[in-house]
Every structure is written in structure tokens, then in C-alpha cells.
């Protein structure tokens, strides 16, 4: 313990006088000291947090949403908000404005007419959807700044973007309402990993090596070693950023979609999209693509598709084309 004198070679505390028997209080202090120093130290992963929520609380200063997101959320919940109010807030951040307009004019929405102002984007896209995009784009920028020496950040976001576009295409195929929600969930499904890479780098490195490119195996290893996973952390981060509860649940259970009831189809979509991205050779979560991955059987019960429909259909081809476009959109996030 810092500032405490170390015992001498004979095991006695330095404050003891060889010519005097130590007092009762001295003996009690000495006993407590030796017990405390004999206890095995906690693993690094658990020194200052015991749960996923503890880790998010510890690093909240690093991952909390910026003021613009807080204000946008407030406006979205107000009945009196006009498009111009929204525009005034977002225009304070030129980079955020540029990214939003680039997204609004991409195939993400597919509008023929050009969207050249935030107010126009609110009118065309809708306040709720644009709020989600503001949060998602800002989250990517914020989480990209987390110090990490474990993975290639470009590889991380490439996987996230590819999962996002596949999830949105699957949502369209399954006739899910508001498929853009699945893009946001896919984009942010692994953000919890960035906290682990930052806070417990050595543990994370070992877990990644043991997983050997299999993200499902990585999830299982995290639960074994830490008692929680990157998916749990991701759900809590979505809550911190005031995303809707449904999106929180989708992110939290994208490896365990059978544990979700109300949002099971959406969780299954992100689960399947994640596996397709990991085995694609284009957007895997690590640089070496996984040879194969097990799809949770609940997917085939929850969705009106089978794996053959996806592999043989145009979905992956469309996703690849959109992926390249989205990489260009989100390349602004590093600025």
C-alpha cells in the first residue's frame, strides 16, 4: 500500500522497538497489514469495476455524448420543435452537418432530389430518423477517439459499416418497418469492444487470440473471463446515448437473439448480418475472415428467409456496393 513502511527481513514492522513488546493496537495494525498484503490482487480487468455498468460509469467521461446530441434529443422530444430549430443546433458543428448531408444524399435513403440543408433533411427524412443519425454519426466520431492499441480502427469500422448495410438490406427483404434502424444498430453493435480494448488491453488481446477470428467464440470467452461481454457494454452505451430501448436491446443481444422477445426479429437480423460480414472476406471483425460461423437457429424461426435466399440473392451484392459508398461517408469521422 502506498506510503506504508515495508516489514523488515525478520518480518517485523519497522515501527516496532526491539526492546519493547508491541502494544495491542500495534499488533492489530500489523495483523491487518499482513492479511491485506497476502491477499492475491484482483485481475486487472476487475480492479476498478465488477460489472459492465461499472465499466461504463468509470469511463463515462470518455464516452458520453457531446452537447449537440443532448440538445438534439431534447428538441426531438418537444412538440414545438421546427426544422429550423434542429438546423440551428446541428449547424454549430460543421463536420456533423457535412456528414449528415452526405448521408441524406446517399443510397442510404435513395432520394432523387438533392438535400442541401439540414432543415430540408428534417422535412424529407423526418425528425426521429434524423435524430438517430445525429446520435449514430456523433457516436462513431466519439468512439473512434478512444485510445486503443489492440485492433486496427479502420478494420473495426469497416466491419461495423458492412454489418450495418447488410442489416438494412435484410430488414428490407424481411419487410421490417423503418429498416434504417437496423443500419444504426449494425453500425454500433460492437462499440462495447472499444471500451474493453481501452481499459483492459492485455485481457482483450488474449481473448482475441483465443477466439481465432470467431466472434461468437469471442463473445463466449468474454462471458467466461469477465462475466459480461462487449455486447452488454454496447447496450449500456446505447442507453447512455439515449437511443431507443429497442436499439439498446438489439445491440445487447446481437449474439444471443433468443433472449429477446419484443425485438427478436431485429436482433436476429443484426446477428445474421454480423455473421455474414465476418465470413465475407470484405468486412470481418478481424483482418482474417472467419471460415464459418454458427447462426442461432432462432433466426430461421423469427425471419421469413433462409440462408440460401441470402447467398443466392442480390442482397450481398447490393450490400457490397453500398458498403463502399458508406466507407466514403464515414471517412469524414476521423476529421
Kinemage of the C-alpha trace (Angstrom):
@kinemage 1
@onewidth
@group {chain A} dominant
@subgroup {mainchain}
@vectorlist {calphas} color= white
{ca unk a 1} P 0.000 0.000 0.000
{ca unk a 2} L 1.375 3.452 -0.906
{ca unk a 3} L 3.068 5.300 1.956
{ca unk a 4} L 3.148 2.278 4.325
{ca unk a 5} L 6.604 1.172 5.592
{ca unk a 6} L 7.543 -2.312 4.442
{ca unk a 7} L 8.297 -5.006 7.082
{ca unk a 8} L 11.969 -5.809 7.668
{ca unk a 9} L 13.733 -9.045 6.798
{ca unk a 10} L 12.613 -10.587 10.101
{ca unk a 11} L 9.004 -9.837 9.330
{ca unk a 12} L 8.725 -7.135 11.946
{ca unk a 13} L 7.209 -3.783 11.193
{ca unk a 14} L 9.910 -1.027 11.199
{ca unk a 15} L 7.989 0.985 13.771
{ca unk a 16} L 8.469 -1.776 16.370
{ca unk a 17} L 11.122 -1.253 19.059
{ca unk a 18} L 13.185 -4.395 19.676
{ca unk a 19} L 13.408 -3.539 23.367
{ca unk a 20} L 9.670 -3.211 23.916
{ca unk a 21} L 6.751 -5.567 23.373
{ca unk a 22} L 4.421 -4.025 20.770
{ca unk a 23} L 1.138 -2.684 22.049
{ca unk a 24} L -2.168 -4.374 21.357
{ca unk a 25} L -3.040 -1.681 18.794
{ca unk a 26} L 0.309 -2.192 17.041
{ca unk a 27} L -0.250 -5.928 16.855
{ca unk a 28} L -3.751 -5.425 15.413
{ca unk a 29} L -2.411 -2.996 12.789
{ca unk a 30} L 0.371 -5.415 11.917
{ca unk a 31} L -2.051 -8.334 11.568
{ca unk a 32} L -4.357 -6.361 9.293
{ca unk a 33} L -1.393 -5.224 7.189
{ca unk a 34} L -0.080 -8.752 6.680
{ca unk a 35} L -3.549 -10.074 5.791
{ca unk a 36} L -4.085 -7.306 3.233
{ca unk a 37} L -0.691 -7.757 1.608
{ca unk a 38} L -1.188 -11.541 1.483
{ca unk a 39} L -4.447 -11.328 -0.474
{ca unk a 40} L -3.983 -12.095 -4.176
{ca unk a 41} L -4.509 -8.999 -6.312
{ca unk a 42} L -7.597 -8.819 -8.433
{ca unk a 43} L -7.099 -9.385 -12.159
{ca unk a 44} L -6.530 -6.134 -13.996
{ca unk a 45} L -9.909 -6.499 -15.675
{ca unk a 46} L -11.686 -6.321 -12.334
{ca unk a 47} L -9.650 -3.868 -10.300
{ca unk a 48} L -11.988 -0.894 -10.533
{ca unk a 49} L -15.179 -2.379 -11.886
{ca unk a 50} L -17.094 -5.562 -11.227
{ca unk a 51} L -19.817 -5.248 -13.839
{ca unk a 52} L -20.433 -3.881 -17.310
{ca unk a 53} L -22.317 -0.912 -15.832
{ca unk a 54} L -19.360 -0.228 -13.538
{ca unk a 55} L -17.011 -0.034 -16.510
{ca unk a 56} L -19.307 2.306 -18.447
{ca unk a 57} L -19.649 4.527 -15.354
{ca unk a 58} L -15.875 4.590 -14.895
{ca unk a 59} L -15.311 5.726 -18.481
{ca unk a 60} L -18.418 7.899 -18.870
{ca unk a 61} L -16.193 10.988 -19.137
{ca unk a 62} L -14.665 9.443 -22.250
{ca unk a 63} L -17.788 8.114 -23.987
{ca unk a 64} L -20.612 10.494 -23.024
{ca unk a 65} L -22.492 12.155 -25.901
{ca unk a 66} L -21.463 15.700 -26.849
{ca unk a 67} L -23.701 18.667 -26.073
{ca unk a 68} L -25.142 18.759 -29.596
{ca unk a 69} L -26.591 15.266 -29.112
{ca unk a 70} L -28.171 16.197 -25.797
{ca unk a 71} L -29.785 19.261 -27.372
{ca unk a 72} L -30.975 17.328 -30.434
{ca unk a 73} L -32.576 14.715 -28.174
{ca unk a 74} L -34.366 17.461 -26.225
{ca unk a 75} L -35.668 19.009 -29.450
{ca unk a 76} L -36.848 15.649 -30.746
{ca unk a 77} L -38.967 15.177 -27.612
{ca unk a 78} L -40.531 18.625 -27.837
{ca unk a 79} L -43.876 19.113 -29.556
{ca unk a 80} L -42.911 22.647 -30.569
{ca unk a 81} L -39.706 21.845 -32.448
{ca unk a 82} L -39.468 23.116 -36.013
{ca unk a 83} L -36.990 22.051 -38.695
{ca unk a 84} L -35.184 25.379 -38.334
{ca unk a 85} L -34.607 24.766 -34.602
{ca unk a 86} L -32.964 21.474 -35.425
{ca unk a 87} L -30.866 23.074 -38.149
{ca unk a 88} L -29.567 25.841 -35.849
{ca unk a 89} L -28.230 23.309 -33.363
{ca unk a 90} L -26.596 20.986 -35.907
{ca unk a 91} L -25.050 23.792 -37.935
{ca unk a 92} L -22.899 24.659 -34.915
{ca unk a 93} L -20.870 21.558 -35.794
{ca unk a 94} L -19.763 21.861 -39.459
{ca unk a 95} L -18.330 18.333 -39.595
{ca unk a 96} L -21.540 16.814 -38.255
{ca unk a 97} L -23.546 18.871 -40.759
{ca unk a 98} L -21.375 17.666 -43.651
{ca unk a 99} L -21.706 14.004 -42.632
{ca unk a 100} L -25.471 14.226 -42.207
{ca unk a 101} L -25.993 15.852 -45.597
{ca unk a 102} L -23.716 13.295 -47.239
{ca unk a 103} L -25.783 10.515 -45.669
{ca unk a 104} L -29.038 12.202 -46.685
{ca unk a 105} L -27.851 12.286 -50.307
{ca unk a 106} L -26.545 8.713 -50.345
{ca unk a 107} L -28.279 5.499 -51.337
{ca unk a 108} L -28.995 5.066 -47.619
{ca unk a 109} L -32.231 6.943 -48.375
{ca unk a 110} L -32.278 6.954 -52.159
{ca unk a 111} L -33.984 10.316 -52.662
{ca unk a 112} L -33.881 11.684 -56.211
{ca unk a 113} L -33.877 15.370 -55.224
{ca unk a 114} L -30.742 16.749 -53.605
{ca unk a 115} L -30.914 17.523 -49.880
{ca unk a 116} L -28.730 20.593 -49.351
{ca unk a 117} L -29.766 21.872 -45.901
{ca unk a 118} L -30.389 20.277 -42.527
{ca unk a 119} L -33.883 21.800 -42.470
{ca unk a 120} L -34.623 20.080 -45.776
{ca unk a 121} L -33.250 16.819 -44.364
{ca unk a 122} L -35.635 17.085 -41.403
{ca unk a 123} L -38.553 17.591 -43.783
{ca unk a 124} L -37.595 14.731 -46.101
{ca unk a 125} L -36.238 12.203 -43.628
{ca unk a 126} L -38.194 13.030 -40.504
{ca unk a 127} L -37.144 14.332 -37.118
{ca unk a 128} L -36.957 10.961 -35.368
{ca unk a 129} L -34.842 9.330 -38.033
{ca unk a 130} L -32.507 12.289 -38.304
{ca unk a 131} L -32.092 12.307 -34.518
{ca unk a 132} L -30.933 8.683 -34.725
{ca unk a 133} L -28.462 9.598 -37.458
{ca unk a 134} L -27.083 12.521 -35.439
{ca unk a 135} L -26.516 10.185 -32.494
{ca unk a 136} L -25.001 7.440 -34.662
{ca unk a 137} L -22.624 9.710 -36.579
{ca unk a 138} L -21.566 11.506 -33.388
{ca unk a 139} L -21.059 8.169 -31.626
{ca unk a 140} L -18.741 6.929 -34.371
{ca unk a 141} L -16.681 10.093 -34.064
{ca unk a 142} L -16.571 9.911 -30.247
{ca unk a 143} L -15.762 6.207 -30.015
{ca unk a 144} L -13.104 6.482 -32.727
{ca unk a 145} L -11.109 8.715 -30.377
{ca unk a 146} L -10.858 6.065 -27.661
{ca unk a 147} L -7.206 5.134 -27.309
{ca unk a 148} L -6.668 1.553 -28.437
{ca unk a 149} L -3.547 -0.406 -29.313
{ca unk a 150} L -5.228 -3.754 -29.858
{ca unk a 151} L -7.022 -3.581 -33.194
{ca unk a 152} L -6.858 -1.631 -36.423
{ca unk a 153} L -9.581 1.010 -36.057
{ca unk a 154} L -10.182 1.078 -39.815
{ca unk a 155} L -10.829 -2.679 -39.757
{ca unk a 156} L -13.177 -2.235 -36.799
{ca unk a 157} L -15.320 0.396 -38.539
{ca unk a 158} L -15.188 -1.402 -41.882
{ca unk a 159} L -16.784 -4.408 -40.185
{ca unk a 160} L -19.335 -2.188 -38.450
{ca unk a 161} L -20.313 -0.428 -41.672
{ca unk a 162} L -20.593 -3.670 -43.630
{ca unk a 163} L -22.731 -5.222 -40.892
{ca unk a 164} L -24.904 -2.085 -40.956
{ca unk a 165} L -25.603 -2.155 -44.693
{ca unk a 166} L -26.272 -5.921 -44.668
{ca unk a 167} L -28.643 -5.475 -41.726
{ca unk a 168} L -30.572 -2.775 -43.568
{ca unk a 169} L -30.824 -4.894 -46.721
{ca unk a 170} L -32.020 -7.889 -44.679
{ca unk a 171} L -34.615 -5.686 -42.988
{ca unk a 172} L -35.962 -4.656 -46.381
{ca unk a 173} L -36.070 -8.302 -47.514
{ca unk a 174} L -37.984 -9.233 -44.346
{ca unk a 175} L -40.359 -6.251 -44.729
{ca unk a 176} L -39.372 -4.801 -41.352
{ca unk a 177} L -40.666 -1.284 -40.739
{ca unk a 178} L -38.108 1.529 -40.684
{ca unk a 179} L -35.140 -0.552 -41.908
{ca unk a 180} L -32.863 2.438 -41.269
{ca unk a 181} L -32.980 1.497 -37.556
{ca unk a 182} L -31.143 -1.688 -38.405
{ca unk a 183} L -28.401 0.301 -40.110
{ca unk a 184} L -27.841 2.241 -36.871
{ca unk a 185} L -27.897 -0.934 -34.759
{ca unk a 186} L -25.473 -2.676 -37.109
{ca unk a 187} L -23.168 0.331 -37.183
{ca unk a 188} L -22.870 0.436 -33.381
{ca unk a 189} L -23.269 -3.246 -32.500
{ca unk a 190} L -19.614 -3.704 -31.430
{ca unk a 191} L -18.838 -0.343 -29.798
{ca unk a 192} L -18.566 -2.060 -26.415
{ca unk a 193} L -15.408 -3.764 -27.667
{ca unk a 194} L -13.665 -0.401 -27.877
{ca unk a 195} L -14.107 0.067 -24.127
{ca unk a 196} L -12.522 -3.311 -23.459
{ca unk a 197} L -9.619 -2.599 -25.820
{ca unk a 198} L -9.001 0.669 -23.993
{ca unk a 199} L -9.500 -0.419 -20.383
{ca unk a 200} L -8.179 -3.995 -20.368
{ca unk a 201} L -5.894 -4.256 -23.409
{ca unk a 202} L -3.943 -7.337 -22.333
{ca unk a 203} L -7.064 -9.297 -21.428
{ca unk a 204} L -8.645 -8.238 -24.729
{ca unk a 205} L -5.581 -9.300 -26.692
{ca unk a 206} L -5.629 -12.756 -25.131
{ca unk a 207} L -9.354 -13.170 -25.720
{ca unk a 208} L -8.966 -12.192 -29.382
{ca unk a 209} L -6.125 -14.694 -29.834
{ca unk a 210} L -8.175 -17.480 -28.224
{ca unk a 211} L -11.186 -16.679 -30.423
{ca unk a 212} L -9.122 -17.155 -33.621
{ca unk a 213} L -11.312 -14.894 -35.740
{ca unk a 214} L -14.627 -16.319 -34.472
{ca unk a 215} L -16.676 -13.505 -32.951
{ca unk a 216} L -19.203 -15.917 -31.455
{ca unk a 217} L -16.321 -17.661 -29.676
{ca unk a 218} L -15.016 -14.259 -28.536
{ca unk a 219} L -18.386 -13.428 -27.006
{ca unk a 220} L -18.418 -16.730 -25.111
{ca unk a 221} L -14.851 -16.187 -23.861
{ca unk a 222} L -15.707 -12.698 -22.612
{ca unk a 223} L -18.617 -14.052 -20.595
{ca unk a 224} L -16.356 -16.721 -19.099
{ca unk a 225} L -13.461 -14.425 -18.221
{ca unk a 226} L -15.225 -11.159 -17.384
{ca unk a 227} L -18.783 -12.106 -16.530
{ca unk a 228} L -20.073 -9.749 -19.235
{ca unk a 229} L -19.397 -9.128 -22.918
{ca unk a 230} L -18.795 -6.368 -25.421
{ca unk a 231} L -22.474 -6.714 -26.345
{ca unk a 232} L -23.528 -5.927 -22.761
{ca unk a 233} L -21.287 -2.865 -22.806
{ca unk a 234} L -22.693 -1.824 -26.180
{ca unk a 235} L -26.263 -1.945 -24.881
{ca unk a 236} L -25.300 0.240 -21.930
{ca unk a 237} L -23.544 2.723 -24.220
{ca unk a 238} L -26.688 2.911 -26.360
{ca unk a 239} L -28.629 3.703 -23.186
{ca unk a 240} L -26.095 6.376 -22.190
{ca unk a 241} L -26.593 7.995 -25.591
{ca unk a 242} L -30.407 7.924 -25.253
{ca unk a 243} L -31.051 5.584 -28.161
{ca unk a 244} L -34.492 3.952 -28.030
{ca unk a 245} L -34.764 0.907 -25.783
{ca unk a 246} L -35.378 -1.330 -28.781
{ca unk a 247} L -32.000 -0.400 -30.282
{ca unk a 248} L -30.373 -0.928 -26.895
{ca unk a 249} L -31.779 -4.463 -26.784
{ca unk a 250} L -30.762 -5.258 -30.365
{ca unk a 251} L -27.142 -4.297 -29.655
{ca unk a 252} L -27.047 -6.051 -26.297
{ca unk a 253} L -28.397 -9.342 -27.645
{ca unk a 254} L -26.944 -9.462 -31.153
{ca unk a 255} L -25.032 -12.621 -30.128
{ca unk a 256} L -27.997 -14.073 -28.212
{ca unk a 257} L -31.157 -13.140 -30.146
{ca unk a 258} L -33.145 -15.932 -28.491
{ca unk a 259} L -33.026 -13.941 -25.220
{ca unk a 260} L -35.081 -11.089 -26.719
{ca unk a 261} L -38.854 -11.199 -27.012
{ca unk a 262} L -40.256 -7.937 -28.370
{ca unk a 263} L -37.302 -7.098 -30.643
{ca unk a 264} L -36.353 -10.642 -31.621
{ca unk a 265} L -36.687 -10.231 -35.427
{ca unk a 266} L -34.477 -7.136 -35.368
{ca unk a 267} L -31.919 -8.782 -33.064
{ca unk a 268} L -31.887 -11.793 -35.395
{ca unk a 269} L -31.255 -9.528 -38.380
{ca unk a 270} L -28.194 -7.918 -36.775
{ca unk a 271} L -26.991 -11.328 -35.554
{ca unk a 272} L -27.200 -12.780 -39.070
{ca unk a 273} L -25.749 -9.633 -40.679
{ca unk a 274} L -22.802 -9.798 -38.292
{ca unk a 275} L -22.079 -13.401 -39.278
{ca unk a 276} L -22.397 -12.621 -42.990
{ca unk a 277} L -19.965 -9.711 -42.596
{ca unk a 278} L -17.489 -11.844 -40.650
{ca unk a 279} L -17.443 -14.628 -43.251
{ca unk a 280} L -17.470 -12.325 -46.291
{ca unk a 281} L -13.771 -11.634 -46.684
{ca unk a 282} L -14.674 -7.959 -47.021
{ca unk a 283} L -15.893 -6.751 -43.637
{ca unk a 284} L -14.795 -9.230 -40.981
{ca unk a 285} L -14.295 -8.070 -37.416
{ca unk a 286} L -10.648 -9.082 -37.729
{ca unk a 287} L -8.437 -8.910 -40.794
{ca unk a 288} L -8.591 -12.675 -41.392
{ca unk a 289} L -12.183 -13.699 -42.265
{ca unk a 290} L -13.803 -16.488 -40.300
{ca unk a 291} L -14.134 -19.756 -42.230
{ca unk a 292} L -17.628 -20.332 -40.900
{ca unk a 293} L -19.894 -19.324 -38.032
{ca unk a 294} L -22.942 -20.865 -36.438
{ca unk a 295} L -26.193 -18.986 -36.988
{ca unk a 296} L -28.517 -19.152 -33.986
{ca unk a 297} L -31.430 -21.427 -35.078
{ca unk a 298} L -33.927 -18.897 -33.724
{ca unk a 299} L -33.100 -16.747 -36.779
{ca unk a 300} L -34.934 -19.128 -39.108
{ca unk a 301} L -37.989 -19.121 -36.846
{ca unk a 302} L -38.072 -15.345 -36.448
{ca unk a 303} L -37.371 -14.298 -40.055
{ca unk a 304} L -39.202 -15.241 -43.281
{ca unk a 305} L -35.953 -16.208 -45.051
{ca unk a 306} L -33.341 -18.932 -45.094
{ca unk a 307} L -29.604 -18.748 -45.664
{ca unk a 308} L -29.932 -19.896 -49.261
{ca unk a 309} L -32.162 -16.904 -50.077
{ca unk a 310} L -29.401 -14.569 -48.966
{ca unk a 311} L -26.442 -16.354 -50.541
{ca unk a 312} L -28.196 -16.808 -53.888
{ca unk a 313} L -29.976 -13.444 -53.957
{ca unk a 314} L -28.783 -9.912 -54.733
{ca unk a 315} L -28.526 -8.810 -51.087
{ca unk a 316} L -24.795 -9.304 -50.626
{ca unk a 317} L -24.023 -7.720 -53.985
{ca unk a 318} L -26.148 -4.681 -53.097
{ca unk a 319} L -24.566 -4.538 -49.657
{ca unk a 320} L -21.053 -4.534 -51.148
{ca unk a 321} L -21.900 -1.593 -53.393
{ca unk a 322} L -23.463 0.372 -50.540
{ca unk a 323} L -20.603 -0.539 -48.234
{ca unk a 324} L -18.081 1.219 -50.485
{ca unk a 325} L -20.277 4.324 -50.508
{ca unk a 326} L -20.721 4.312 -46.717
{ca unk a 327} L -16.972 3.962 -46.166
{ca unk a 328} L -16.586 7.268 -48.014
{ca unk a 329} L -19.335 8.893 -45.946
{ca unk a 330} L -17.830 7.812 -42.639
{ca unk a 331} L -14.280 8.619 -43.663
{ca unk a 332} L -15.196 12.114 -42.510
{ca unk a 333} L -15.496 10.816 -38.975
{ca unk a 334} L -11.793 10.909 -38.408
{ca unk a 335} L -11.617 14.651 -39.094
